Amino acid sequence: MNAPVILFSTHSLHPEVTRDLQALGDLRIASAPTAEAIIAGSHRAGIIIVRAAIPAEIIAREKHLMALIRHGAGLDMIPVPQATNAGVLVANVPGVNAVTVAEHVIWSAMALLRRFPQVAADLRAKGWEPARRHSNSGRDLTGRIIGIVGMGNVGRALTRIAQGGFGMNVLTHTRSPANVPDGVEAVSLGDLLARADLLALCCPLTPETTGLIDARALAQMKSDAILVNVARGPVVDEAALLTALQNGKLGGAVLDVFAQQPLPSGHPFLSLPNVILTPHMAGITEESMLRMGQGVVHEARRILSGLPPENFVNPKVLPAFRARFPDLGG
C-alpha cells in the first residue's frame, strides 16, 4: 500500500496499545463515542477498532475498509452480515477480560449482600451507629448457590472463583453443554431460577436471550435472590425487574448493562437502595484494557501482513476480501 493505512478507534486505548497501533499506520480516535462522531471520523479507515456500535452505513461507504476488530468479545456492536456482504473481515478478542468480568460479579454481589450502598450512605449522612446497624441483616456469599446463565469464557472464570474461592454450589443453564466444568450442574432455566441465591447473566445477546429474564422468570426466583447482569441490557425486561425490586419480590440487582446506554438521568433504577449500577465497565480495568488492546494489535498485524485473523468471526468472507485486496491475499 502506498499511503499508511488509517486505523480508526471509537475510543481511546491503552498507551502501549496506542503506541503499537501508531507503528502500523495513521491512528485516529473518535471525538466522542457517538454514532455521529464515529460516522464523521471514520472516513478512509482501513481498520476500525470497535468499542461502540458501528453504523452499517460506514461499511457501505468505506470502499477501502479491510477489517472491523472488536476490542473485546461481544459482537452486537458490529453489523456482521453487512460486513460479510461487503467483503470486510471481522475479528474479536475473546476471553481476555473474562476474569475481570467474573471479579465484578463477585465483588458487586458481596457489596449487595453486605448492604454496602446503605452502609456507605448512612455512614456519611447519619453517622457510625446507623450505618453499623445494617450489618445485622448482611449475608455471607460463601456456601450460597450461584446460577450462571451462559458458560462461555466469563461463565467458566466465574465458576472457578465461586467454587474455589467461596465454596459456592454452581448451577448453569447453557446452550453449550460441552463447556460445563466438572462439579457444575447443568439444569433447565426454570430450575436455575428457583434454586439460585445469586443469578449471574453471562450469555451473549441473541434472539433467544432477548427478554429472557421477564416477569415470569423473575416470579420464579427467591424473594431474597440477587440478579447480576453483565451480559447485555436487553437480556432483562427492565420494567419487570423494576417492579420486582420495588415490590420486594427480589433481594437486589447489579446492573452493568442497560437497554439504553448511557442510562438516562432520572432513571428509576438510580433511586433504588437495593441496586448497584455501573456504566458498562465490568470488563474494564487497566490490566484488561492492555490485554484486549494487545489482542487488537495482534489481529491488525496479521491482517496487514496478509494473514487472516486468528479469531476470525466471518471466515467465509475471505475470498471476497482477497479479491478486494489482492496485495494482502497471502
Residue frames as qw, qx, qy, qz and C-alpha x, y, z in Angstrom:
[[0.000, 0.888, 0.460, 0.000, 0.00, 0.00, 0.00],
 [0.423, 0.536, -0.018, 0.730, 1.34, 3.41, -0.96],
 [0.230, -0.628, 0.171, -0.724, -0.21, 5.51, 1.82],
 [0.009, 0.123, -0.853, 0.507, -0.19, 4.49, 5.50],
 [0.338, -0.460, -0.786, -0.239, -3.31, 2.62, 6.46],
 [0.294, -0.442, 0.189, -0.826, -5.76, 4.60, 8.59],
 [0.386, -0.265, -0.856, 0.218, -6.67, 2.85, 11.83],
 [0.315, -0.462, -0.031, -0.828, -9.73, 4.36, 13.47],
 [0.288, -0.197, -0.861, 0.370, -10.83, 3.64, 17.03],
 [0.312, -0.702, -0.474, -0.430, -14.17, 4.51, 18.54],
 [0.579, -0.814, -0.047, -0.001, -12.47, 5.14, 21.90],
 [0.059, 0.791, -0.585, 0.170, -9.06, 5.99, 23.31],
 [0.933, 0.030, -0.356, 0.039, -6.88, 2.97, 24.03],
 [0.769, -0.559, 0.058, 0.305, -4.21, 1.83, 26.49],
 [0.012, 0.896, -0.336, -0.291, -0.99, 3.86, 25.98],
 [0.410, -0.347, 0.785, 0.308, 1.05, 0.82, 25.00],
 [0.541, 0.454, 0.701, 0.098, -1.63, -0.22, 22.53],
 [0.273, 0.930, 0.094, -0.226, -1.79, 3.29, 21.10],
 [0.165, -0.725, 0.567, 0.353, 1.97, 3.23, 20.54],
 [0.469, -0.068, 0.844, 0.252, 1.86, -0.17, 18.82],
 [0.487, 0.663, 0.569, -0.003, -1.03, 0.80, 16.54],
 [0.135, 0.930, -0.120, -0.321, 0.67, 4.06, 15.58],
 [0.305, -0.490, 0.720, 0.385, 3.58, 1.96, 14.36],
 [0.476, 0.271, 0.816, 0.185, 1.18, 0.20, 11.97],
 [0.210, 0.569, 0.533, 0.589, -0.37, 3.27, 10.42],
 [0.073, -0.328, 0.058, -0.940, -2.20, 6.53, 10.99],
 [0.246, -0.413, -0.836, 0.265, -4.19, 6.04, 14.20],
 [0.202, -0.344, -0.081, -0.913, -7.23, 8.26, 14.67],
 [0.082, -0.287, -0.838, 0.456, -9.62, 8.37, 17.62],
 [0.105, -0.690, -0.594, -0.399, -13.29, 9.34, 17.50],
 [0.002, -0.430, 0.215, -0.877, -14.01, 12.72, 19.08],
 [0.547, -0.178, 0.469, -0.671, -16.82, 11.05, 21.06],
 [0.141, -0.010, 0.987, 0.074, -18.23, 7.51, 21.25],
 [0.514, 0.468, 0.385, -0.606, -21.41, 8.54, 19.45],
 [0.682, 0.425, 0.565, 0.189, -22.82, 7.39, 16.11],
 [0.318, 0.946, 0.067, -0.015, -22.40, 10.88, 14.68],
 [0.194, -0.834, 0.493, 0.154, -18.74, 11.17, 15.70],
 [0.644, -0.158, 0.719, 0.207, -17.93, 7.65, 14.56],
 [0.625, 0.640, 0.430, 0.120, -19.53, 8.25, 11.16],
 [0.193, 0.975, -0.104, -0.012, -17.68, 11.55, 10.77],
 [0.309, -0.775, 0.542, 0.100, -14.31, 10.32, 11.99],
 [0.750, -0.103, 0.643, 0.113, -14.05, 7.02, 10.14],
 [0.620, 0.753, -0.063, -0.211, -13.64, 8.36, 6.60],
 [0.546, 0.652, -0.525, 0.030, -11.00, 6.42, 4.65],
 [0.564, -0.512, 0.608, -0.224, -10.45, 3.98, 7.53],
 [0.530, 0.332, -0.758, -0.185, -8.76, 0.72, 6.63],
 [0.478, -0.194, -0.823, 0.236, -9.20, -0.89, 10.04],
 [0.403, -0.601, 0.005, -0.691, -11.77, 0.11, 12.66],
 [0.271, 0.016, -0.835, 0.478, -11.23, -0.79, 16.33],
 [0.454, -0.486, -0.465, -0.585, -14.66, -1.29, 17.82],
 [0.183, -0.139, -0.746, 0.625, -15.68, -0.31, 21.33],
 [0.372, 0.382, 0.335, -0.777, -19.01, 1.30, 20.35],
 [0.655, 0.466, 0.588, -0.085, -21.71, 0.41, 17.86],
 [0.205, -0.243, 0.543, 0.777, -20.66, 0.74, 14.23],
 [0.570, 0.525, 0.200, -0.600, -23.38, 2.15, 11.95],
 [0.754, 0.228, 0.579, 0.211, -23.86, -0.07, 8.90],
 [0.439, 0.894, 0.089, -0.027, -23.61, 2.96, 6.62],
 [0.216, -0.795, 0.521, 0.223, -19.88, 3.16, 7.34],
 [0.614, -0.099, 0.750, 0.223, -19.36, -0.31, 5.88],
 [0.578, 0.655, 0.475, 0.106, -21.27, 0.62, 2.75],
 [0.150, 0.982, -0.056, -0.096, -19.41, 3.93, 2.42],
 [0.276, -0.763, 0.554, 0.188, -15.81, 2.91, 3.03],
 [0.868, 0.444, -0.176, -0.140, -14.53, 1.12, -0.08],
 [0.467, 0.542, -0.632, 0.297, -11.05, 0.60, 1.40],
 [0.603, -0.502, 0.419, -0.457, -12.25, -0.82, 4.74],
 [0.442, 0.310, -0.842, -0.011, -10.41, -4.05, 5.40],
 [0.503, -0.202, -0.812, 0.217, -11.48, -5.07, 8.87],
 [0.480, -0.661, 0.045, -0.575, -13.52, -4.39, 11.96],
 [0.530, 0.093, -0.747, 0.390, -11.70, -5.59, 15.07],
 [0.574, -0.708, -0.261, -0.317, -13.72, -5.80, 18.26],
 [0.128, 0.488, -0.606, 0.614, -11.83, -4.57, 21.33],
 [0.531, -0.146, 0.604, -0.576, -13.40, -7.35, 23.39],
 [0.236, 0.041, 0.966, 0.100, -15.61, -10.35, 22.71],
 [0.398, 0.563, 0.626, -0.364, -19.25, -9.32, 22.16],
 [0.282, 0.097, 0.612, 0.733, -20.25, -8.82, 18.54],
 [0.126, 0.751, 0.640, -0.096, -23.53, -6.98, 18.98],
 [0.064, -0.788, 0.034, 0.611, -21.74, -3.68, 18.19],
 [0.072, -0.368, 0.673, 0.638, -20.77, -4.90, 14.72],
 [0.766, 0.386, 0.116, -0.502, -23.21, -5.47, 11.83],
 [0.471, -0.320, 0.779, 0.262, -21.51, -8.73, 10.86],
 [0.634, 0.463, 0.612, 0.094, -23.83, -9.67, 7.93],
 [0.334, 0.937, 0.032, -0.096, -23.26, -6.30, 6.29],
 [0.223, -0.751, 0.575, 0.234, -19.51, -6.62, 6.78],
 [0.601, -0.042, 0.774, 0.195, -19.51, -10.08, 5.26],
 [0.568, 0.692, 0.445, 0.024, -21.56, -8.93, 2.27],
 [0.193, 0.967, -0.149, -0.079, -19.10, -6.07, 1.73],
 [0.830, 0.347, -0.287, 0.330, -16.01, -8.30, 1.91],
 [0.089, -0.751, 0.402, -0.517, -14.85, -6.88, 5.24],
 [0.566, 0.014, -0.766, 0.305, -13.08, -9.07, 7.81],
 [0.536, -0.683, 0.055, -0.493, -14.47, -9.20, 11.36],
 [0.608, 0.100, -0.683, 0.393, -12.33, -10.29, 14.30],
 [0.521, -0.773, -0.019, -0.363, -12.66, -10.12, 18.06],
 [0.235, 0.461, -0.719, 0.464, -10.59, -10.72, 21.18],
 [0.766, -0.428, -0.305, -0.371, -12.49, -13.31, 23.22],
 [0.862, -0.283, -0.379, 0.182, -11.72, -14.36, 26.74],
 [0.507, 0.293, -0.350, 0.732, -9.04, -11.88, 27.75],
 [0.187, -0.370, 0.292, -0.862, -11.29, -9.91, 30.11],
 [0.668, -0.328, -0.609, -0.275, -13.29, -12.88, 31.37],
 [0.553, -0.272, -0.597, 0.514, -11.68, -12.91, 34.81],
 [0.044, 0.063, -0.146, 0.986, -12.21, -9.14, 35.08],
 [0.530, -0.283, -0.334, -0.727, -15.95, -9.55, 34.48],
 [0.709, -0.287, -0.643, 0.034, -16.08, -12.51, 36.86],
 [0.369, -0.112, -0.489, 0.782, -14.42, -10.48, 39.62],
 [0.226, -0.179, -0.048, -0.956, -17.00, -7.74, 39.03],
 [0.658, -0.337, -0.536, -0.408, -19.82, -10.23, 39.58],
 [0.654, -0.268, -0.609, 0.360, -18.32, -11.38, 42.87],
 [0.244, -0.057, -0.347, 0.904, -17.46, -8.00, 44.41],
 [0.322, -0.210, -0.160, -0.909, -20.75, -6.41, 43.45],
 [0.687, -0.349, -0.580, -0.263, -22.77, -9.35, 44.76],
 [0.557, -0.230, -0.564, 0.564, -20.85, -9.21, 48.02],
 [0.036, 0.097, -0.136, 0.985, -21.49, -5.47, 48.25],
 [0.536, -0.320, -0.318, -0.714, -25.23, -6.04, 47.99],
 [0.732, -0.298, -0.611, 0.041, -25.23, -8.95, 50.43],
 [0.492, -0.250, -0.441, 0.708, -23.35, -6.83, 52.98],
 [0.013, -0.891, -0.452, 0.039, -25.65, -3.86, 52.26],
 [0.528, -0.140, 0.056, 0.836, -22.76, -1.65, 51.24],
 [0.081, 0.529, 0.334, 0.776, -24.84, 1.02, 49.42],
 [0.467, -0.782, -0.320, -0.262, -26.91, 1.62, 52.57],
 [0.724, -0.475, -0.145, 0.479, -23.90, 1.44, 54.88],
 [0.474, 0.104, 0.137, 0.863, -21.90, 3.93, 52.84],
 [0.089, -0.639, -0.335, -0.687, -24.81, 6.36, 52.50],
 [0.578, -0.756, -0.281, -0.128, -25.72, 6.26, 56.20],
 [0.714, -0.304, -0.126, 0.618, -22.13, 6.50, 57.41],
 [0.302, 0.232, 0.151, 0.912, -21.79, 9.78, 55.52],
 [0.243, -0.539, -0.310, -0.745, -25.24, 11.16, 56.29],
 [0.683, -0.602, -0.206, -0.359, -26.17, 9.77, 59.71],
 [0.247, -0.717, 0.583, -0.293, -23.02, 8.54, 61.39],
 [0.081, 0.379, -0.918, 0.080, -21.40, 5.43, 62.78],
 [0.365, 0.054, 0.839, -0.399, -24.16, 3.59, 64.60],
 [0.688, 0.464, 0.193, -0.523, -26.94, 3.97, 61.98],
 [0.526, 0.568, -0.574, -0.267, -24.52, 2.68, 59.36],
 [0.001, -0.335, 0.927, -0.171, -23.31, -0.19, 61.53],
 [0.611, 0.102, 0.574, -0.536, -26.85, -1.44, 62.18],
 [0.728, 0.448, -0.273, -0.441, -27.09, -2.58, 58.55],
 [0.200, 0.429, -0.881, 0.021, -24.56, -5.29, 59.32],
 [0.485, -0.040, 0.740, -0.464, -27.21, -7.17, 61.32],
 [0.777, 0.431, 0.334, -0.315, -29.00, -8.03, 58.08],
 [0.278, 0.669, -0.615, -0.311, -25.89, -8.59, 55.97],
 [0.968, 0.039, 0.206, -0.138, -25.31, -12.02, 54.47],
 [0.440, -0.475, 0.667, 0.369, -22.32, -14.17, 53.56],
 [0.602, 0.513, -0.406, -0.457, -21.57, -15.18, 49.98],
 [0.070, 0.359, -0.931, 0.020, -19.76, -18.37, 50.95],
 [0.221, 0.112, 0.947, -0.205, -21.78, -21.54, 50.53],
 [0.516, 0.482, 0.259, -0.659, -24.61, -19.99, 48.53],
 [0.637, 0.332, 0.655, 0.235, -25.95, -21.24, 45.22],
 [0.096, 0.574, -0.263, -0.770, -24.93, -19.31, 42.13],
 [0.681, 0.473, 0.558, 0.030, -26.82, -19.84, 38.90],
 [0.147, -0.500, 0.422, 0.742, -24.89, -18.86, 35.79],
 [0.686, 0.621, 0.342, -0.163, -26.72, -18.30, 32.50],
 [0.555, 0.784, -0.271, 0.057, -24.10, -18.88, 29.80],
 [0.808, -0.462, 0.288, 0.224, -20.97, -20.98, 30.21],
 [0.638, 0.700, -0.111, 0.302, -18.53, -19.25, 27.91],
 [0.533, 0.341, -0.411, 0.657, -15.26, -17.66, 28.99],
 [0.239, -0.489, 0.284, -0.790, -16.90, -15.46, 31.62],
 [0.851, -0.322, -0.093, -0.405, -19.08, -18.25, 32.97],
 [0.897, 0.022, -0.354, 0.265, -16.12, -20.57, 33.38],
 [0.309, 0.397, -0.403, 0.765, -13.97, -17.88, 35.02],
 [0.486, -0.463, 0.153, -0.725, -16.82, -17.11, 37.41],
 [0.932, -0.196, -0.263, -0.151, -17.20, -20.80, 38.19],
 [0.699, 0.189, -0.462, 0.512, -13.54, -21.09, 39.19],
 [0.009, 0.393, -0.365, 0.844, -13.80, -18.13, 41.56],
 [0.674, -0.363, -0.012, -0.643, -17.16, -19.15, 43.01],
 [0.944, -0.136, -0.298, -0.029, -16.15, -22.75, 43.65],
 [0.731, 0.148, -0.381, 0.546, -12.53, -22.30, 44.62],
 [0.152, 0.352, -0.296, 0.875, -12.77, -19.03, 46.50],
 [0.423, -0.232, 0.245, -0.841, -16.17, -19.18, 48.15],
 [0.138, 0.040, 0.975, -0.169, -17.26, -22.82, 48.18],
 [0.545, 0.272, 0.103, -0.786, -20.37, -21.94, 46.22],
 [0.559, 0.242, 0.792, 0.055, -22.59, -24.52, 44.57],
 [0.126, 0.403, -0.383, -0.821, -22.72, -23.73, 40.85],
 [0.582, 0.469, 0.659, -0.080, -25.67, -24.35, 38.56],
 [0.020, -0.355, 0.412, 0.839, -25.75, -23.38, 34.91],
 [0.637, 0.582, 0.475, -0.174, -28.18, -23.04, 32.05],
 [0.091, -0.600, 0.514, 0.606, -26.27, -23.07, 28.79],
 [0.802, 0.507, -0.029, -0.314, -26.65, -23.90, 25.12],
 [0.508, 0.600, -0.612, 0.091, -23.12, -25.37, 25.20],
 [0.879, -0.447, 0.063, -0.157, -23.20, -28.43, 27.49],
 [0.867, 0.215, -0.203, 0.402, -19.67, -29.38, 26.40],
 [0.210, 0.631, -0.283, 0.691, -18.41, -26.25, 28.17],
 [0.661, -0.665, -0.031, -0.346, -19.81, -27.21, 31.58],
 [0.174, 0.571, -0.727, 0.340, -16.91, -27.66, 34.04],
 [0.539, -0.152, -0.809, 0.177, -16.63, -30.51, 36.50],
 [0.208, -0.297, -0.648, 0.670, -18.71, -30.02, 39.60],
 [0.273, 0.180, -0.002, -0.945, -21.25, -27.79, 37.86],
 [0.359, 0.367, 0.848, -0.135, -24.84, -28.95, 37.48],
 [0.116, -0.009, -0.473, -0.873, -26.49, -28.13, 34.15],
 [0.185, 0.443, 0.786, -0.390, -30.21, -27.52, 34.67],
 [0.166, 0.684, 0.580, 0.410, -33.24, -26.04, 32.97],
 [0.071, 0.436, -0.065, 0.895, -33.78, -22.30, 33.21],
 [0.597, -0.585, -0.224, -0.500, -36.76, -22.81, 35.50],
 [0.855, -0.344, -0.297, 0.250, -34.76, -24.97, 37.89],
 [0.515, 0.190, -0.174, 0.817, -31.92, -22.45, 37.86],
 [0.166, -0.550, -0.055, -0.816, -34.23, -19.55, 38.68],
 [0.731, -0.553, -0.254, -0.309, -35.93, -21.41, 41.52],
 [0.878, -0.295, -0.220, 0.307, -32.73, -22.55, 43.22],
 [0.551, 0.359, -0.143, 0.740, -30.22, -19.72, 42.76],
 [0.361, -0.745, -0.300, 0.474, -29.36, -17.27, 45.54],
 [0.067, -0.671, 0.285, 0.681, -27.29, -15.33, 43.00],
 [0.719, 0.533, 0.437, 0.091, -28.27, -15.27, 39.34],
 [0.225, -0.599, 0.378, 0.669, -25.43, -14.17, 37.03],
 [0.705, 0.656, 0.248, -0.104, -26.27, -13.41, 33.40],
 [0.336, -0.587, 0.546, 0.495, -23.16, -14.07, 31.30],
 [0.637, 0.360, 0.656, 0.186, -24.75, -15.00, 27.99],
 [0.171, -0.015, 0.408, 0.897, -24.50, -13.33, 24.57],
 [0.435, 0.442, 0.264, -0.739, -27.38, -11.25, 23.28],
 [0.023, 0.038, 0.865, 0.499, -29.28, -13.33, 20.72],
 [0.503, -0.250, -0.354, -0.748, -32.92, -13.54, 19.65],
 [0.686, -0.298, -0.663, -0.012, -33.26, -16.40, 22.13],
 [0.473, -0.270, -0.518, 0.660, -31.81, -14.47, 25.09],
 [0.074, -0.276, -0.063, -0.956, -33.55, -11.14, 24.39],
 [0.592, -0.357, 0.002, -0.722, -36.09, -10.67, 27.19],
 [0.586, 0.016, -0.805, 0.090, -35.03, -13.96, 28.78],
 [0.239, -0.263, -0.689, 0.631, -35.46, -12.60, 32.30],
 [0.249, -0.426, -0.345, -0.798, -39.01, -11.30, 32.14],
 [0.520, -0.400, 0.255, -0.710, -41.80, -11.00, 34.71],
 [0.950, -0.103, -0.185, -0.228, -42.47, -14.74, 34.58],
 [0.732, 0.246, -0.480, 0.417, -38.81, -15.58, 35.14],
 [0.016, 0.450, -0.441, 0.777, -38.46, -13.09, 37.99],
 [0.721, -0.353, 0.066, -0.592, -41.53, -14.56, 39.68],
 [0.944, -0.015, -0.328, 0.022, -39.76, -17.92, 39.83],
 [0.456, 0.424, -0.513, 0.590, -36.78, -16.53, 41.74],
 [0.496, -0.448, -0.589, 0.455, -36.32, -16.46, 45.51],
 [0.074, -0.946, -0.269, -0.166, -37.54, -13.22, 47.03],
 [0.426, -0.840, 0.217, 0.257, -34.11, -12.55, 48.56],
 [0.804, 0.150, 0.329, 0.471, -32.10, -13.54, 45.47],
 [0.074, -0.758, 0.207, 0.614, -29.74, -11.16, 43.70],
 [0.752, 0.567, 0.296, 0.161, -29.59, -10.72, 39.95],
 [0.304, -0.644, 0.349, 0.610, -26.34, -9.65, 38.29],
 [0.712, 0.646, 0.274, 0.040, -26.41, -8.67, 34.63],
 [0.260, -0.653, 0.457, 0.545, -23.00, -8.45, 32.94],
 [0.560, 0.301, 0.699, 0.328, -24.36, -9.74, 29.62],
 [0.061, 0.233, 0.347, 0.906, -26.37, -7.15, 27.69],
 [0.278, 0.055, 0.352, -0.892, -29.24, -4.92, 28.82],
 [0.647, 0.059, -0.278, -0.708, -31.97, -6.42, 26.62],
 [0.396, 0.004, -0.915, 0.070, -31.49, -9.86, 28.19],
 [0.088, -0.352, -0.728, 0.582, -33.57, -8.43, 31.06],
 [0.096, -0.724, -0.513, -0.452, -37.05, -6.92, 30.86],
 [0.251, 0.168, -0.383, 0.873, -36.16, -3.78, 32.78],
 [0.465, -0.375, -0.067, -0.799, -39.76, -2.75, 33.50],
 [0.854, -0.294, -0.398, -0.161, -40.44, -6.15, 35.05],
 [0.645, 0.011, -0.479, 0.596, -37.23, -6.01, 37.05],
 [0.027, -0.332, 0.206, -0.920, -38.06, -2.55, 38.34],
 [0.678, -0.391, -0.190, -0.592, -41.47, -3.75, 39.51],
 [0.859, -0.182, -0.459, 0.134, -39.97, -6.78, 41.27],
 [0.466, 0.127, -0.412, 0.773, -37.39, -4.65, 43.07],
 [0.223, -0.356, 0.087, -0.903, -39.90, -2.01, 44.12],
 [0.768, -0.324, -0.190, -0.519, -42.34, -4.63, 45.40],
 [0.438, -0.543, 0.665, -0.266, -39.79, -6.59, 47.41],
 [0.962, 0.169, 0.091, -0.193, -40.03, -9.64, 45.14],
 [0.814, 0.368, -0.218, 0.393, -36.27, -9.66, 44.62],
 [0.655, -0.582, -0.159, 0.455, -33.44, -9.02, 47.04],
 [0.115, -0.805, 0.214, 0.542, -31.44, -6.76, 44.76],
 [0.790, 0.548, 0.205, 0.185, -29.80, -6.31, 41.40],
 [0.377, -0.568, 0.362, 0.636, -26.40, -5.44, 39.99],
 [0.634, 0.697, 0.334, 0.036, -26.69, -3.91, 36.55],
 [0.421, -0.447, 0.365, 0.700, -23.68, -3.10, 34.38],
 [0.075, 0.065, 0.665, 0.740, -25.59, -3.02, 31.09],
 [0.316, 0.469, 0.467, -0.680, -28.88, -1.44, 30.08],
 [0.530, 0.582, 0.601, 0.135, -31.38, -1.37, 27.25],
 [0.292, 0.913, 0.070, 0.276, -30.48, 2.29, 26.70],
 [0.699, -0.410, -0.004, 0.586, -26.90, 3.36, 27.17],
 [0.141, 0.171, -0.666, 0.712, -25.87, 5.71, 28.67],
 [0.203, -0.544, -0.792, 0.191, -28.50, 5.22, 31.36],
 [0.012, -0.706, -0.250, -0.662, -30.75, 8.30, 31.25],
 [0.067, 0.134, -0.523, 0.839, -30.53, 10.69, 34.18],
 [0.533, -0.076, 0.222, -0.813, -33.53, 10.30, 36.42],
 [0.615, 0.015, -0.738, -0.277, -33.99, 6.61, 35.57],
 [0.747, -0.527, -0.015, -0.405, -35.92, 4.84, 38.38],
 [0.895, -0.018, -0.338, 0.292, -33.04, 2.40, 38.93],
 [0.351, 0.479, -0.332, 0.733, -30.96, 5.30, 40.23],
 [0.391, -0.533, 0.217, -0.718, -33.20, 5.82, 43.25],
 [0.912, -0.257, -0.254, -0.193, -33.35, 2.20, 44.46],
 [0.340, -0.750, 0.539, -0.175, -31.19, 1.36, 47.51],
 [0.799, -0.169, 0.577, -0.005, -31.00, -2.35, 46.66],
 [0.782, 0.586, 0.144, 0.158, -29.40, -1.81, 43.24],
 [0.441, -0.574, 0.355, 0.591, -25.76, -1.33, 42.27],
 [0.628, 0.758, 0.176, -0.018, -25.31, 0.37, 38.92],
 [0.466, -0.485, 0.415, 0.612, -22.12, 0.59, 36.90],
 [0.446, 0.730, -0.084, -0.511, -21.61, 2.19, 33.44],
 [0.918, 0.395, -0.042, -0.001, -20.82, -0.91, 31.35],
 [0.112, 0.797, -0.562, 0.193, -17.40, -1.30, 32.94],
 [0.902, -0.328, 0.245, -0.136, -17.46, -4.85, 34.31],
 [0.926, 0.180, 0.116, 0.310, -14.75, -5.94, 31.88],
 [0.388, 0.785, -0.123, 0.468, -12.60, -2.82, 32.12],
 [0.617, -0.727, 0.079, 0.292, -9.53, -2.46, 34.28],
 [0.052, 0.831, -0.475, -0.285, -6.06, -1.22, 33.43],
 [0.389, -0.296, 0.854, 0.177, -4.91, -4.80, 33.01],
 [0.581, 0.420, 0.697, -0.011, -7.83, -5.93, 30.87],
 [0.372, 0.884, 0.006, -0.284, -7.56, -2.86, 28.65],
 [0.067, -0.672, 0.678, 0.290, -3.97, -3.78, 27.94],
 [0.460, -0.024, 0.882, 0.095, -4.83, -7.43, 27.24],
 [0.549, 0.654, 0.499, -0.145, -7.71, -6.55, 24.91],
 [0.242, 0.897, -0.207, -0.305, -5.63, -3.93, 23.15],
 [0.244, -0.498, 0.787, 0.270, -2.75, -6.35, 22.66],
 [0.551, 0.279, 0.786, 0.029, -5.21, -8.73, 21.03],
 [0.441, 0.845, 0.200, -0.225, -6.33, -5.96, 18.67],
 [0.021, 0.799, -0.515, -0.311, -2.72, -5.18, 17.73],
 [0.449, -0.185, 0.858, 0.165, -2.06, -8.87, 17.10],
 [0.558, 0.531, 0.638, -0.017, -5.02, -9.14, 14.74],
 [0.298, 0.914, -0.034, -0.272, -4.21, -5.87, 12.95],
 [0.168, -0.640, 0.679, 0.319, -0.64, -7.02, 12.33],
 [0.515, 0.093, 0.841, 0.138, -1.87, -10.31, 10.88],
 [0.496, 0.737, 0.441, -0.127, -4.33, -8.60, 8.56],
 [0.182, 0.921, -0.218, -0.267, -1.82, -6.05, 7.32],
 [0.229, -0.519, 0.781, 0.262, 0.72, -8.79, 6.68],
 [0.524, 0.227, -0.614, -0.545, -1.74, -10.76, 4.56],
 [0.171, -0.048, -0.967, 0.185, -2.78, -13.34, 7.14],
 [0.460, -0.558, -0.500, -0.477, -6.38, -13.96, 8.22],
 [0.376, -0.613, 0.359, -0.594, -7.32, -13.02, 11.78],
 [0.158, 0.147, -0.942, 0.258, -6.66, -15.60, 14.44],
 [0.220, 0.386, 0.749, -0.492, -10.10, -15.01, 15.95],
 [0.099, 0.001, -0.565, -0.819, -11.94, -14.88, 12.62],
 [0.430, 0.263, 0.551, -0.665, -15.64, -14.20, 13.07],
 [0.704, 0.555, 0.178, -0.404, -16.70, -14.40, 9.41],
 [0.455, -0.373, 0.684, 0.431, -14.20, -16.70, 7.64],
 [0.579, 0.483, 0.632, 0.178, -16.45, -17.21, 4.62],
 [0.203, 0.951, 0.056, -0.225, -15.65, -13.60, 3.65],
 [0.534, -0.520, 0.446, 0.496, -12.03, -14.44, 2.86],
 [0.541, 0.299, 0.583, 0.527, -12.38, -14.98, -0.95],
 [0.146, 0.901, 0.339, 0.230, -14.23, -11.67, -1.33],
 [0.376, -0.876, 0.131, 0.270, -11.68, -9.90, 0.86],
 [0.601, -0.274, 0.510, 0.551, -8.78, -11.27, -1.20],
 [0.429, 0.578, 0.524, 0.455, -10.49, -10.14, -4.38],
 [0.063, -0.981, -0.170, -0.070, -10.79, -6.63, -2.92],
 [0.238, -0.875, 0.417, 0.054, -7.22, -6.56, -1.61],
 [0.939, 0.289, -0.165, 0.083, -5.10, -8.82, -3.83],
 [0.332, 0.649, -0.515, 0.452, -1.90, -7.38, -2.35],
 [0.387, -0.421, 0.627, -0.529, -2.97, -8.80, 1.01],
 [0.863, 0.057, -0.277, -0.418, -4.09, -12.14, -0.39],
 [0.614, -0.498, 0.603, -0.108, -1.31, -14.13, 1.25]]
